[in-house]
Amino acid sequence: MARDTLFLLKSDFIDGAGAPYFCPDCAQITGVLDYFPKLRYELDIRYVDYARPRREIVAILSEQHQGCPVLILDQAPPMDALAYMTGHANGKSFVAGAKAIASYWSYKYGVSRPH
């Protein structure tokens, strides 16, 4: 069964000196997944390292579009979903950013929308 693919950064990544970091947008999406566990069954969720290039994402989209979180749609979106798309690369539509992804899930899966 083909599913949309969600890429999130792994937590506790290093970026320079000091304590490890986490990605606030990825944490927000993780929270949405906790609110609505049924989404985990609908998606192919992959965790990637902070370091670039993020080869899995680059292989699908491109080096220009390897930010996280990103939801890559398995199929072209219907016309009424185009407003939720934030980009298109290599024949794939995608939604980037926590609020945009959560808004798209509200449209597609009927979960609550972000305020």
Backbone as JSON Lines, residues from 0, in Angstrom:
{"i":0,"aa":"M","n":[0.84,-1.18,0.0],"ca":[0.0,0.0,0.0],"c":[0.89,1.24,0.0]}
{"i":1,"aa":"A","n":[0.7,2.08,-0.96],"ca":[1.48,3.32,-1.05],"c":[0.92,4.33,-0.06]}
{"i":2,"aa":"R","n":[1.83,5.04,0.58],"ca":[1.44,6.06,1.57],"c":[2.29,7.3,1.38]}
{"i":3,"aa":"D","n":[1.77,8.42,1.89],"ca":[2.58,9.64,1.94],"c":[3.72,9.4,2.91]}
{"i":4,"aa":"T","n":[4.87,10.02,2.63],"ca":[6.06,9.84,3.46],"c":[6.34,11.11,4.25]}
{"i":5,"aa":"L","n":[6.46,10.95,5.55],"ca":[6.78,12.05,6.45],"c":[8.22,11.91,6.91]}
{"i":6,"aa":"F","n":[9.01,12.95,6.7],"ca":[10.38,12.97,7.18],"c":[10.48,13.92,8.36]}
{"i":7,"aa":"L","n":[11.06,13.42,9.44],"ca":[11.3,14.19,10.66],"c":[12.77,14.06,11.03]}
{"i":8,"aa":"L","n":[13.31,15.1,11.67],"ca":[14.68,15.0,12.19],"c":[14.69,14.18,13.46]}
{"i":9,"aa":"K","n":[15.74,13.38,13.63],"ca":[15.95,12.67,14.89],"c":[16.21,13.71,15.98]}
{"i":10,"aa":"S","n":[15.81,13.42,17.19],"ca":[16.05,14.35,18.29],"c":[17.49,14.24,18.77]}
{"i":11,"aa":"D","n":[17.88,15.19,19.62],"ca":[19.21,15.21,20.22],"c":[20.33,15.27,19.19]}
{"i":12,"aa":"F","n":[20.2,16.17,18.22],"ca":[21.27,16.3,17.23],"c":[22.26,17.38,17.66]}
{"i":13,"aa":"I","n":[23.46,17.27,17.14],"ca":[24.53,18.21,17.45],"c":[24.67,19.2,16.3]}
{"i":14,"aa":"D","n":[24.78,20.48,16.66],"ca":[25.03,21.53,15.67],"c":[25.92,22.56,16.34]}
{"i":15,"aa":"G","n":[27.2,22.28,16.36],"ca":[28.15,23.17,17.02],"c":[28.36,22.78,18.47]}
{"i":16,"aa":"A","n":[28.94,23.7,19.22],"ca":[29.25,23.43,20.63],"c":[27.99,23.52,21.48]}
{"i":17,"aa":"G","n":[28.06,22.9,22.63],"ca":[26.95,22.98,23.58],"c":[26.08,21.75,23.57]}
{"i":18,"aa":"A","n":[24.97,21.89,24.26],"ca":[24.03,20.79,24.43],"c":[23.37,20.43,23.1]}
{"i":19,"aa":"P","n":[22.87,19.19,23.0],"ca":[22.16,18.79,21.78],"c":[20.89,19.62,21.57]}
{"i":20,"aa":"Y","n":[20.38,19.56,20.36],"ca":[19.18,20.29,19.96],"c":[18.07,19.32,19.57]}
{"i":21,"aa":"F","n":[16.85,19.88,19.45],"ca":[15.75,19.2,18.77],"c":[15.1,20.22,17.85]}
{"i":22,"aa":"C","n":[14.39,19.75,16.86],"ca":[13.7,20.62,15.9],"c":[12.3,20.92,16.43]}
{"i":23,"aa":"P","n":[12.0,22.2,16.72],"ca":[10.67,22.53,17.24],"c":[9.52,22.13,16.31]}
{"i":24,"aa":"D","n":[9.68,22.31,14.99],"ca":[8.62,21.92,14.06],"c":[8.41,20.4,14.05]}
{"i":25,"aa":"C","n":[9.52,19.65,14.11],"ca":[9.41,18.18,14.15],"c":[8.75,17.73,15.45]}
{"i":26,"aa":"A","n":[9.08,18.4,16.55],"ca":[8.45,18.08,17.84],"c":[6.96,18.37,17.79]}
{"i":27,"aa":"Q","n":[6.58,19.46,17.13],"ca":[5.16,19.8,17.01],"c":[4.42,18.73,16.22]}
{"i":28,"aa":"I","n":[5.01,18.28,15.13],"ca":[4.38,17.22,14.33],"c":[4.3,15.92,15.13]}
{"i":29,"aa":"T","n":[5.33,15.62,15.91],"ca":[5.29,14.43,16.76],"c":[4.12,14.54,17.74]}
{"i":30,"aa":"G","n":[3.88,15.74,18.25],"ca":[2.74,15.95,19.14],"c":[1.42,15.73,18.43]}
{"i":31,"aa":"V","n":[1.3,16.18,17.2],"ca":[0.07,15.95,16.42],"c":[-0.13,14.45,16.21]}
{"i":32,"aa":"L","n":[0.94,13.74,15.93],"ca":[0.84,12.28,15.76],"c":[0.4,11.61,17.06]}
{"i":33,"aa":"D","n":[0.82,12.16,18.2],"ca":[0.37,11.63,19.49],"c":[-1.11,11.93,19.74]}
{"i":34,"aa":"Y","n":[-1.56,13.13,19.33],"ca":[-2.98,13.48,19.45],"c":[-3.85,12.56,18.61]}
{"i":35,"aa":"F","n":[-3.37,12.24,17.42],"ca":[-4.16,11.47,16.45],"c":[-3.36,10.23,16.0]}
{"i":36,"aa":"P","n":[-3.27,9.2,16.86],"ca":[-2.44,8.03,16.55],"c":[-2.82,7.32,15.25]}
{"i":37,"aa":"K","n":[-4.06,7.49,14.79],"ca":[-4.46,6.83,13.54],"c":[-3.61,7.29,12.36]}
{"i":38,"aa":"L","n":[-3.05,8.5,12.46],"ca":[-2.22,9.01,11.37],"c":[-0.97,8.15,11.17]}
{"i":39,"aa":"R","n":[-0.45,7.57,12.24],"ca":[0.75,6.73,12.13],"c":[0.51,5.53,11.22]}
{"i":40,"aa":"Y","n":[-0.73,5.07,11.12],"ca":[-1.06,3.95,10.24],"c":[-1.25,4.38,8.79]}
{"i":41,"aa":"E","n":[-1.46,5.65,8.59],"ca":[-1.69,6.19,7.25],"c":[-0.41,6.63,6.55]}
{"i":42,"aa":"L","n":[0.66,6.81,7.32],"ca":[1.89,7.42,6.82],"c":[3.08,6.49,6.89]}
{"i":43,"aa":"D","n":[4.04,6.74,6.04],"ca":[5.36,6.13,6.12],"c":[6.23,7.18,6.82]}
{"i":44,"aa":"I","n":[6.55,6.96,8.09],"ca":[7.29,7.95,8.89],"c":[8.76,7.54,8.95]}
{"i":45,"aa":"R","n":[9.62,8.48,8.56],"ca":[11.07,8.23,8.56],"c":[11.79,9.33,9.32]}
{"i":46,"aa":"Y","n":[12.75,8.92,10.12],"ca":[13.56,9.86,10.9],"c":[14.94,9.94,10.26]}
{"i":47,"aa":"V","n":[15.4,11.17,10.03],"ca":[16.69,11.37,9.38],"c":[17.62,12.18,10.29]}
{"i":48,"aa":"D","n":[18.9,12.05,10.03],"ca":[19.9,12.8,10.77],"c":[19.85,14.27,10.39]}
{"i":49,"aa":"Y","n":[20.33,15.1,11.3],"ca":[20.37,16.54,11.07],"c":[21.35,16.91,9.95]}
{"i":50,"aa":"A","n":[22.47,16.22,9.9],"ca":[23.53,16.56,8.94],"c":[23.01,16.5,7.5]}
{"i":51,"aa":"R","n":[23.48,17.46,6.72],"ca":[23.14,17.5,5.3],"c":[24.31,16.97,4.49]}
{"i":52,"aa":"P","n":[24.08,16.41,3.35],"ca":[22.77,16.25,2.72],"c":[21.98,15.12,3.37]}
{"i":53,"aa":"R","n":[20.69,15.3,3.4],"ca":[19.77,14.27,3.92],"c":[19.37,13.42,2.72]}
{"i":54,"aa":"R","n":[20.19,12.43,2.5],"ca":[20.17,11.66,1.24],"c":[18.79,11.1,0.87]}
{"i":55,"aa":"E","n":[18.04,10.61,1.85],"ca":[16.72,10.04,1.54],"c":[15.79,11.1,0.94]}
{"i":56,"aa":"I","n":[15.83,12.3,1.51],"ca":[14.96,13.37,1.01],"c":[15.48,13.89,-0.33]}
{"i":57,"aa":"V","n":[16.78,14.08,-0.43],"ca":[17.39,14.56,-1.68],"c":[17.07,13.61,-2.83]}
{"i":58,"aa":"A","n":[17.08,12.31,-2.57],"ca":[16.81,11.33,-3.63],"c":[15.39,11.46,-4.18]}
{"i":59,"aa":"I","n":[14.47,11.95,-3.35],"ca":[13.08,12.08,-3.79],"c":[12.8,13.48,-4.33]}
{"i":60,"aa":"L","n":[13.25,14.5,-3.62],"ca":[12.93,15.88,-4.01],"c":[14.1,16.56,-4.69]}
{"i":61,"aa":"S","n":[15.12,16.93,-3.93],"ca":[16.33,17.56,-4.46],"c":[17.08,18.16,-3.29]}
{"i":62,"aa":"E","n":[18.3,18.61,-3.54],"ca":[19.08,19.26,-2.48],"c":[18.42,20.54,-1.99]}
{"i":63,"aa":"Q","n":[17.7,21.21,-2.86],"ca":[17.05,22.46,-2.49],"c":[15.87,22.26,-1.55]}
{"i":64,"aa":"H","n":[15.37,21.03,-1.46],"ca":[14.16,20.76,-0.67],"c":[14.41,19.63,0.32]}
{"i":65,"aa":"Q","n":[15.37,19.8,1.23],"ca":[15.67,18.73,2.18],"c":[15.4,19.13,3.62]}
{"i":66,"aa":"G","n":[14.64,20.21,3.81],"ca":[14.27,20.65,5.15],"c":[13.27,19.71,5.79]}
{"i":67,"aa":"C","n":[13.19,19.77,7.11],"ca":[12.26,18.94,7.87],"c":[11.48,19.83,8.83]}
{"i":68,"aa":"P","n":[10.27,19.45,9.13],"ca":[9.54,18.29,8.64],"c":[9.03,18.53,7.22]}
{"i":69,"aa":"V","n":[8.91,17.43,6.5],"ca":[8.35,17.5,5.15],"c":[7.51,16.25,4.91]}
{"i":70,"aa":"L","n":[6.35,16.45,4.31],"ca":[5.45,15.38,3.94],"c":[5.44,15.3,2.43]}
{"i":71,"aa":"I","n":[5.89,14.17,1.9],"ca":[5.95,13.98,0.45],"c":[4.77,13.1,0.05]}
{"i":72,"aa":"L","n":[3.93,13.63,-0.83],"ca":[2.73,12.91,-1.23],"c":[3.07,11.79,-2.2]}
{"i":73,"aa":"D","n":[2.42,10.67,-1.98],"ca":[2.63,9.51,-2.83],"c":[2.02,9.72,-4.21]}
{"i":74,"aa":"Q","n":[0.89,10.42,-4.25],"ca":[0.19,10.68,-5.51],"c":[-0.05,12.17,-5.65]}
{"i":75,"aa":"A","n":[-0.26,12.6,-6.86],"ca":[-0.58,14.01,-7.1],"c":[-1.85,14.37,-6.33]}
{"i":76,"aa":"P","n":[-1.85,15.54,-5.7],"ca":[-3.02,15.91,-4.91],"c":[-4.2,16.28,-5.8]}
{"i":77,"aa":"P","n":[-5.42,16.07,-5.3],"ca":[-6.58,16.52,-6.06],"c":[-6.61,18.05,-6.11]}
{"i":78,"aa":"M","n":[-7.35,18.59,-7.03],"ca":[-7.39,20.04,-7.22],"c":[-7.74,20.79,-5.94]}
{"i":79,"aa":"D","n":[-8.67,20.26,-5.15],"ca":[-9.07,20.98,-3.95],"c":[-8.03,20.92,-2.83]}
{"i":80,"aa":"A","n":[-6.95,20.17,-3.04],"ca":[-5.87,20.1,-2.04],"c":[-4.66,20.93,-2.43]}
{"i":81,"aa":"L","n":[-4.67,21.52,-3.6],"ca":[-3.51,22.26,-4.08],"c":[-3.13,23.43,-3.16]}
{"i":82,"aa":"A","n":[-4.08,24.01,-2.5],"ca":[-3.8,25.13,-1.6],"c":[-2.92,24.71,-0.43]}
{"i":83,"aa":"Y","n":[-2.9,23.43,-0.09],"ca":[-2.09,22.94,1.03],"c":[-0.65,22.65,0.63]}
{"i":84,"aa":"M","n":[-0.39,22.52,-0.66],"ca":[0.95,22.17,-1.13],"c":[1.89,23.36,-0.95]}
{"i":85,"aa":"T","n":[3.11,23.08,-0.51],"ca":[4.1,24.16,-0.39],"c":[5.18,24.03,-1.45]}
{"i":86,"aa":"G","n":[5.17,22.93,-2.2],"ca":[6.17,22.79,-3.24],"c":[5.95,21.58,-4.12]}
{"i":87,"aa":"H","n":[6.76,21.53,-5.17],"ca":[6.71,20.45,-6.15],"c":[8.13,20.29,-6.7]}
{"i":88,"aa":"A","n":[8.64,19.08,-6.69],"ca":[9.99,18.82,-7.21],"c":[10.08,17.38,-7.69]}
{"i":89,"aa":"N","n":[10.77,17.19,-8.8],"ca":[10.98,15.85,-9.36],"c":[9.67,15.07,-9.51]}
{"i":90,"aa":"G","n":[8.62,15.76,-9.87],"ca":[7.33,15.09,-10.07],"c":[6.57,14.77,-8.8]}
{"i":91,"aa":"K","n":[7.04,15.25,-7.67],"ca":[6.39,14.98,-6.38],"c":[5.89,16.28,-5.76]}
{"i":92,"aa":"S","n":[4.69,16.25,-5.21],"ca":[4.16,17.37,-4.44],"c":[4.52,17.14,-2.98]}
{"i":93,"aa":"F","n":[4.76,18.25,-2.27],"ca":[5.1,18.11,-0.85],"c":[4.54,19.26,-0.04]}
{"i":94,"aa":"V","n":[4.47,19.0,1.27],"ca":[4.03,19.99,2.23],"c":[5.14,20.1,3.27]}
{"i":95,"aa":"A","n":[5.64,21.31,3.49],"ca":[6.74,21.52,4.43],"c":[6.29,22.44,5.56]}
{"i":96,"aa":"G","n":[6.78,22.14,6.76],"ca":[6.46,22.96,7.93],"c":[5.33,22.36,8.74]}
{"i":97,"aa":"A","n":[5.42,22.52,10.05],"ca":[4.48,21.88,10.96],"c":[3.03,22.32,10.72]}
{"i":98,"aa":"K","n":[2.78,23.61,10.66],"ca":[1.4,24.07,10.53],"c":[0.8,23.67,9.19]}
{"i":99,"aa":"A","n":[1.58,23.75,8.13],"ca":[1.09,23.36,6.8],"c":[0.77,21.87,6.75]}
{"i":100,"aa":"I","n":[1.64,21.05,7.33],"ca":[1.41,19.6,7.35],"c":[0.15,19.28,8.15]}
{"i":101,"aa":"A","n":[0.03,19.86,9.33],"ca":[-1.15,19.61,10.17],"c":[-2.43,20.07,9.47]}
{"i":102,"aa":"S","n":[-2.37,21.19,8.77],"ca":[-3.54,21.68,8.03],"c":[-3.92,20.69,6.92]}
{"i":103,"aa":"Y","n":[-2.93,20.16,6.24],"ca":[-3.2,19.18,5.19],"c":[-3.83,17.93,5.78]}
{"i":104,"aa":"W","n":[-3.33,17.46,6.92],"ca":[-3.9,16.27,7.56],"c":[-5.35,16.51,7.96]}
{"i":105,"aa":"S","n":[-5.67,17.73,8.37],"ca":[-7.06,18.05,8.7],"c":[-7.93,17.87,7.46]}
{"i":106,"aa":"Y","n":[-7.44,18.37,6.32],"ca":[-8.16,18.22,5.05],"c":[-8.28,16.74,4.67]}
{"i":107,"aa":"K","n":[-7.17,16.03,4.69],"ca":[-7.16,14.66,4.15],"c":[-7.76,13.62,5.09]}
{"i":108,"aa":"Y","n":[-7.49,13.73,6.39],"ca":[-7.9,12.69,7.33],"c":[-8.99,13.12,8.3]}
{"i":109,"aa":"G","n":[-9.39,14.39,8.23],"ca":[-10.49,14.84,9.08],"c":[-10.14,15.05,10.54]}
{"i":110,"aa":"V","n":[-8.84,15.15,10.85],"ca":[-8.44,15.46,12.23],"c":[-8.6,16.97,12.46]}
{"i":111,"aa":"S","n":[-8.55,17.37,13.72],"ca":[-8.66,18.8,14.04],"c":[-7.59,19.59,13.32]}
{"i":112,"aa":"R","n":[-7.9,20.83,13.02],"ca":[-6.94,21.69,12.34],"c":[-6.18,22.55,13.37]}
{"i":113,"aa":"P","n":[-4.99,23.0,13.03],"ca":[-4.23,23.84,13.95],"c":[-4.9,25.22,14.1]}
{"i":114,"aa":"H","n":[-4.78,25.76,15.28],"ca":[-5.39,27.07,15.56],"c":[-4.38,28.17,15.3]}
